Amino acid sequence: MKLSIIVPVFNEEKTILQILEKLNNADIPVQSEIIIVDDGSTDSTREKLKKVKGVKIILHKTNQGKGAAVKTGIKHASGDYILIQDADLEYNPNQIKDLLKPILENKVKVVYGTRLDRAPHLNKEEAKHLFIIHYFGNRFLSLVASILYGQWLTDMETCYKLFPKKAVSSIKLNARGFEFEPEVTAKLLKQGYRIKEVSISANPRGYDEGKKLNTIRDGSIALWSLLKYRFTN
């Protein structure tokens, strides 16, 4: 088994080298490759990437969105499985081995890392109103996905999605932005894949630190995507 780790990047000059170091040092029990797709960064991200060796680097001329970057990464992936890794430091690559475990044990084909199979951390980062809105918004979207597609999910919006390349090679992915998350989830479930959720921890960054997701705008688009793809392709 070979794993392709796709890292979509847009203006991540502060964290790009750190996340690549963490990926390179992570205990990943299978052969793996790292594919960086820089989605039109305008800061010093590309200058920093010039120093990086041993990974595939693909450059978008202009910013097209996370979904577009992931699709580019999938096209260039040579692995049997795909994993998405955000370029910030929210997700710890040392947890990748936990996502791989059910697949290596031949229990499932698709694994999501869930941050939300627990109550909100009201005494920690989720005490801030933007994070608590994000928490409940994500739980609501996951509930909608569960009802529409007949499988219980707690964290549909998670970055850590692990799936066979062949599962997405046979479908058309239309998303260009953050709506990639509901679209790929909907289409994997419609193909009959069961999604196994594995508990992970995360260190969410604030909007003042560069967080790009807009809970209301992107949440509305995600809701529409879940409804749309239930009845169309």
VODRENTI-510184 format. One record per residue: z negated, x, y negated of N, C-alpha, C in turn. Coordinates in steps of 0.2 Angstrom, whole numbers, padded with zeros to 4 digits, always signed. Atoms other than C-alpha are relative to their C-alpha. Example, Ala and Ser with C-alpha at 12.3 -4.5 7.8 and 13.67 -1.06 7.14 Angstrom:
2
+0000+0004+0006-0039+0062+0022+0000+0004-0006/+0001-0004+0006-0036+0068+0005-0003-0004-0005/
END
This chain:
233
+0000+0004+0006+0000+0000+0000+0000+0004-0006/+0000-0004+0006+0004+0006-0017-0001-0005-0006/+0002+0004+0005-0003-0001-0033+0003+0002-0007/-0003-0001+0007+0006-0002-0050-0005-0003-0005/+0005+0002+0006-0007-0003-0065+0004+0000-0006/-0004+0001+0006+0002-0010-0080-0005-0001-0006/+0004+0000+0006-0006-0006-0097+0004-0002-0006/-0003+0002+0006+0001-0016-0111-0004+0002-0006/+0004-0004+0005-0003-0007-0127+0003-0003-0007/-0002+0002+0007-0002-0013-0146-0005+0003-0004/+0004-0003+0005-0010-0002-0159-0007+0001+0003/+0006-0002-0003-0024+0005-0148-0002+0007-0001/+0001-0007+0001-0026+0022-0156-0007+0002+0002/+0007-0002-0001-0045+0022-0154-0002+0000+0007/+0002+0001-0007-0045+0018-0135+0005+0002+0005/-0005-0001-0005-0029+0022-0127-0001+0006+0004/+0002-0006-0005-0034+0040-0121-0006-0001+0004/+0006+0001-0004-0051+0034-0116+0001-0004+0006/-0002+0005-0006-0044+0020-0105+0004+0004+0005/-0004-0004-0005-0032+0032-0097-0004+0005+0004/+0004-0004-0004-0045+0044-0093-0005-0003+0005/+0004+0004-0005-0056+0031-0085+0004-0002+0006/-0004+0002-0005-0041+0025-0075+0001+0006+0005/-0002-0006-0004-0037+0043-0069-0007+0002+0004/+0006-0002-0004-0056+0045-0064-0002-0005+0004/+0003+0006-0004-0058+0028-0056+0001+0002+0008/+0000-0001-0007-0061+0028-0037+0005-0006+0002/-0005+0005-0002-0045+0018-0032+0002+0002+0007/-0001-0002-0007-0043+0018-0013+0007-0001+0003/-0007+0000-0003-0024+0017-0012+0004+0004-0005/-0005-0004+0004-0009+0026-0019+0001-0005-0007/-0001+0004+0006-0007+0021-0037+0004+0003-0005/-0004-0003+0006+0004+0023-0053-0002-0004-0006/+0002+0003+0006+0000+0019-0071+0007-0001-0004/-0006+0001+0004+0014+0011-0082-0003-0003-0006/+0001+0002+0006+0011+0010-0100+0006-0003-0004/-0005+0003+0004+0021-0002-0111-0003+0000-0007/+0002+0000+0007+0019+0002-0129+0004-0006-0004/-0004+0006+0003+0024-0015-0138+0000+0001-0007/-0001-0001+0007+0029-0008-0154-0005+0002-0005/+0006-0002+0004+0013+0000-0160+0002+0004-0007/-0001-0003+0007+0013+0005-0179-0005+0005-0002/+0005-0005+0002-0003+0016-0179+0002+0006+0004/-0001-0007-0003-0005+0033-0170+0000+0000+0007/+0000+0001-0007-0004+0026-0153+0005+0004+0004/-0006-0003-0003+0013+0033-0149-0001+0008-0001/+0001-0007+0001+0008+0050-0156-0005+0002+0006/+0005-0002-0005-0007+0050-0144+0004+0000+0007/-0003+0000-0007+0004+0045-0129+0005+0006+0001/-0004-0006-0001+0015+0060-0132-0003+0006+0004/+0004-0005-0003+0001+0070-0125-0002-0001+0007/+0002+0003-0007-0001+0060-0109+0006+0002+0005/-0004-0002-0005+0006+0067-0093-0001-0004+0006/+0001+0003-0006+0009+0059-0076+0000-0007+0001/+0000+0007+0000+0011+0041-0081+0007-0002-0002/-0007+0003+0002+0027+0030-0084-0002-0003-0007/+0001+0003+0007+0028+0026-0103+0007-0003-0002/-0006+0004+0002+0040+0013-0109-0002-0003-0007/+0001+0002+0007+0042+0009-0127+0004-0006-0003/-0004+0005+0003+0047-0007-0135+0001+0002-0008/-0002-0002+0007+0056-0005-0152-0004-0004-0005/+0004+0005+0004+0047-0020-0159-0006-0003+0004/+0005+0004-0004+0031-0030-0155+0003-0006+0002/-0003+0006-0003+0036-0044-0143-0006-0004+0003/+0005+0004-0003+0019-0049-0136-0002+0003+0006/+0002-0003-0007+0008-0045-0121+0004-0003+0006/-0004+0002-0006+0018-0056-0109+0006+0004+0000/-0006-0004+0000+0034-0047-0114-0002+0007+0003/+0002-0007-0003+0025-0030-0111-0001+0000+0007/+0001+0000-0007+0019-0035-0094+0006-0001+0004/-0007+0001-0004+0036-0041-0089+0004+0006+0000/-0003-0006+0000+0043-0025-0094-0003+0005+0005/+0003-0004-0005+0030-0016-0084+0001-0002+0007/-0002+0003-0007+0034-0027-0068+0006+0003+0002/-0007-0002-0002+0052-0022-0069+0000+0007+0002/+0000-0007-0001+0048-0004-0069-0005+0002+0006/+0005-0002-0005+0034-0005-0056+0003+0001+0007/-0002-0002-0006+0037+0003-0039-0005-0002+0006/+0005+0001-0005+0021-0003-0031+0001-0007+0004/+0000+0006-0004+0018-0017-0018-0004-0005-0004/+0005+0004+0003+0004-0024-0029+0000+0002-0008/+0000-0001+0007+0003-0026-0048-0007-0002-0002/+0006+0001+0003-0013-0025-0058+0000+0001-0008/+0000-0001+0007-0015-0028-0077-0006+0003-0002/+0006-0003+0003-0027-0017-0087+0002+0000-0007/-0001+0000+0007-0029-0020-0105-0002+0007-0003/+0001-0007+0003-0029-0004-0116-0006+0001-0004/+0007-0001+0003-0046-0007-0124-0005+0002+0005/+0005-0002-0004-0062-0004-0116-0004-0005+0003/+0003+0006-0002-0067-0021-0111-0001+0000+0007/+0000+0000-0007-0063-0019-0093-0001+0007+0003/+0001-0007-0003-0070-0005-0082+0004+0001+0006/-0005-0002-0006-0057+0003-0070-0004+0001+0006/+0004-0001-0006-0071+0007-0058-0001-0006+0004/+0001+0006-0004-0071-0011-0053+0007-0002+0003/-0006+0001-0004-0053-0010-0047-0001+0000+0007/+0001-0001-0007-0059-0005-0030-0003-0007+0003/+0003+0007-0002-0069-0022-0029+0005-0005+0000/-0006+0005+0000-0053-0032-0033+0004+0002+0006/-0004-0002-0006-0044-0022-0019-0003-0002+0006/+0004+0001-0006-0057-0025-0006+0003-0006+0004/-0002+0006-0004-0052-0043-0001+0008+0001+0003/-0007-0001-0002-0033-0038+0000+0000+0005+0005/-0001-0005-0005-0036-0022+0010-0003-0003+0007/+0003+0003-0006-0047-0033+0022+0005-0006+0002/-0005+0005-0002-0031-0045+0023-0003-0007+0000/+0002+0007+0001-0041-0060+0017+0004-0004-0005/-0004+0004+0005-0030-0065+0002+0005+0005-0002/-0005-0004+0003-0015-0059-0007-0001+0000-0008/+0001+0000+0007-0021-0063-0025-0007+0000-0002/+0007+0000+0002-0037-0058-0033-0001+0000-0008/+0002-0001+0007-0044-0061-0051-0007+0002+0000/+0007-0002+0001-0059-0053-0058-0003-0005-0005/+0003+0005+0005-0070-0066-0066-0006+0002-0003/+0006-0002+0004-0082-0063-0080-0005-0006-0001/+0004+0006+0002-0088-0081-0081-0003-0004+0006/+0003+0004-0006-0095-0086-0064-0008+0000-0001/+0007-0001+0002-0112-0086-0073-0001-0004-0007/+0001+0003+0007-0120-0094-0089+0001+0005-0005/-0002-0005+0006-0116-0087-0106-0006+0004-0001/+0005-0005+0002-0125-0072-0112-0003-0001-0007/+0002+0002+0006-0134-0080-0126-0005+0005-0003/+0004-0005+0002-0146-0066-0128+0004+0007-0001/-0004-0006+0001-0131-0053-0129+0006-0002-0004/-0005+0001+0005-0114-0053-0136+0003-0007-0001/-0003+0007+0001-0110-0071-0133-0005-0005-0004/+0004+0003+0005-0124-0076-0145+0004-0001-0007/-0005+0001+0006-0110-0074-0159+0004-0006+0001/-0003+0006-0001-0102-0090-0162+0008+0001+0002/-0007-0001-0003-0084-0083-0159+0000+0001+0007/+0000-0001-0007-0089-0077-0142-0002-0006+0004/+0002+0006-0004-0098-0093-0137+0006-0005+0000/-0006+0005+0001-0082-0103-0143+0005+0003+0006/-0004-0003-0005-0072-0091-0132-0002-0001+0007/+0003+0002-0007-0083-0093-0117+0001-0007+0002/-0001+0007-0002-0083-0112-0117+0008-0002+0000/-0007+0001+0000-0064-0112-0122+0003+0002+0007/-0003-0003-0006-0060-0101-0107-0002-0004+0006/+0002+0004-0006-0071-0111-0095+0004-0007+0000/-0004+0006+0000-0062-0127-0101+0007+0001+0002/-0007-0001-0003-0045-0120-0098+0000+0001+0007/+0001-0001-0007-0051-0114-0081-0001-0006+0004/+0001+0006-0003-0057-0131-0077+0007-0004+0000/-0007+0004+0000-0040-0139-0082+0004+0003+0005/-0004-0003-0006-0031-0126-0071-0002-0003+0007/+0002+0002-0006-0042-0131-0057+0002-0007+0002/-0002+0007-0001-0039-0149-0059+0007-0001+0001/-0008+0001-0001-0020-0148-0061+0003+0003+0006/-0003-0004-0006-0017-0135-0047-0004+0000+0006/+0003+0001-0006-0030-0140-0035-0004+0006+0003/+0004-0005-0002-0040-0124-0034-0005+0002-0005/+0006-0001+0005-0057-0120-0042+0001+0008-0003/+0000-0006+0004-0056-0106-0055-0005+0000-0005/+0005+0000+0005-0069-0100-0067+0002+0005-0006/-0002-0004+0005-0059-0087-0077+0007+0001+0000/-0007+0000+0000-0041-0091-0078+0003+0005-0005/-0002-0004+0005-0039-0080-0094-0002+0007+0001/+0002-0007-0001-0046-0064-0086+0007+0005+0000/-0006-0005+0000-0035-0048-0089+0001+0002+0007/-0001-0003-0007-0039-0042-0071+0003-0005+0005/-0004+0004-0005-0026-0051-0061+0004+0005+0005/-0003-0005-0005-0020-0042-0045+0004-0005+0005/-0005+0005-0004-0005-0050-0036+0006+0004+0003/-0006-0004-0003+0010-0044-0025+0006+0000-0005/-0006+0000+0004+0025-0039-0034+0005-0005+0002/-0005+0005-0003+0036-0050-0023-0002-0007-0003/+0002+0007+0002+0026-0065-0029+0003-0002-0007/-0003+0001+0007+0032-0063-0047+0007+0002-0001/-0007-0002+0000+0049-0055-0043+0004-0006+0001/-0004+0006-0002+0055-0072-0036-0001-0006-0005/+0000+0005+0005+0050-0082-0051+0002+0002-0007/-0002-0002+0006+0055-0083-0069-0006-0001-0005/+0006+0000+0005+0041-0078-0082+0003-0001-0007/-0003+0001+0007+0045-0085-0099-0005+0003-0006/+0005-0001+0005+0029-0080-0108+0001+0007-0004/-0001-0006+0004+0030-0067-0122-0007+0002-0003/+0007-0002+0003+0012-0068-0129-0005-0001+0006/+0006+0001-0004-0005-0072-0122+0001-0006+0005/-0001+0006-0005+0002-0088-0113+0002+0003+0007/-0002-0002-0007+0007-0076-0099-0006-0001+0005/+0006+0001-0004-0011-0079-0092+0001-0007+0004/+0000+0007-0003-0009-0098-0089+0007+0000+0004/-0007+0001-0003+0010-0096-0084+0000+0003+0007/+0000-0003-0007+0007-0083-0070-0005-0003+0005/+0005+0003-0004-0008-0092-0064+0003-0007+0003/-0003+0006-0002+0001-0109-0063+0006+0002+0005/-0005-0001-0005+0016-0101-0054-0002+0003+0006/+0003-0003-0006+0006-0091-0042-0003-0006+0005/+0003+0005-0004-0003-0107-0037+0005-0005+0003/-0006+0004-0002+0013-0117-0036+0003+0003+0006/-0004-0003-0005+0020-0105-0024-0005+0000+0007/+0004+0001-0006+0005-0108-0012-0005+0006+0001/+0004-0006+0000-0005-0092-0016-0007-0003-0001/+0007+0001+0002-0024-0094-0015-0003+0006-0004/+0002-0005+0005-0033-0085-0029-0008+0001+0002/+0007-0002-0001-0049-0076-0024-0003+0003-0006/+0003-0002+0006-0061-0073-0038-0006+0005+0002/+0005-0005-0001-0072-0057-0038-0004+0001-0007/+0004-0001+0006-0086-0055-0050+0000+0007-0003/+0000-0007+0003-0084-0041-0063-0004-0001-0007/+0003+0000+0007-0093-0036-0079+0005+0002-0005/-0004-0002+0006-0085-0034-0096-0004+0002-0006/+0003-0002+0007-0089-0027-0113+0004-0002-0005/-0005+0003+0005-0080-0038-0125-0001+0003-0007/+0000-0003+0007-0075-0030-0142+0000-0006-0005/+0000+0005+0005-0077-0040-0158+0007+0000-0004/-0006+0000+0003-0063-0045-0169+0001+0005-0006/+0000-0005+0005-0068-0032-0182+0002+0007+0004/-0001-0006-0003-0065-0019-0168+0008+0000+0003/-0007+0000-0002-0047-0025-0165+0002-0005+0005/-0002+0005-0005-0048-0040-0153+0005-0004-0003/-0007+0003+0003-0031-0049-0155+0000-0007+0002/-0001+0006-0002-0034-0065-0146-0003-0005-0005/+0002+0006+0004-0036-0081-0157-0002-0006+0004/+0003+0005-0005-0047-0093-0147+0004-0007-0001/-0003+0007+0001-0040-0109-0156+0007+0000+0001/-0007-0001-0001-0022-0104-0157+0002+0001+0007/-0002-0002-0007-0020-0095-0141-0002-0005+0005/+0003+0005-0005-0031-0108-0132+0004-0006+0000/-0004+0006+0001-0020-0122-0138+0007+0001+0004/-0007-0002-0003-0004-0113-0132-0002+0000+0008/+0002+0000-0007-0013-0110-0115-0001-0007+0003/+0001+0007-0002-0018-0128-0113+0007-0003+0001/-0006+0002-0001+0000-0133-0116+0004+0003+0006/-0004-0004-0005+0007-0120-0104-0002-0003+0007/+0002+0002-0006-0004-0126-0090+0002-0007+0001/-0003+0006-0001+0002-0144-0093+0007+0000+0002/-0008-0001-0001+0020-0139-0094+0002+0002+0007/-0002-0003-0006+0021-0128-0079-0003-0004+0006/+0002+0004-0006+0012-0141-0068+0006-0004+0002/-0005+0005-0002+0028-0152-0069+0007+0003-0001/-0007-0003+0001+0042-0139-0074-0001+0007+0003/+0000-0007-0002+0047-0121-0069+0001+0004-0006/
END
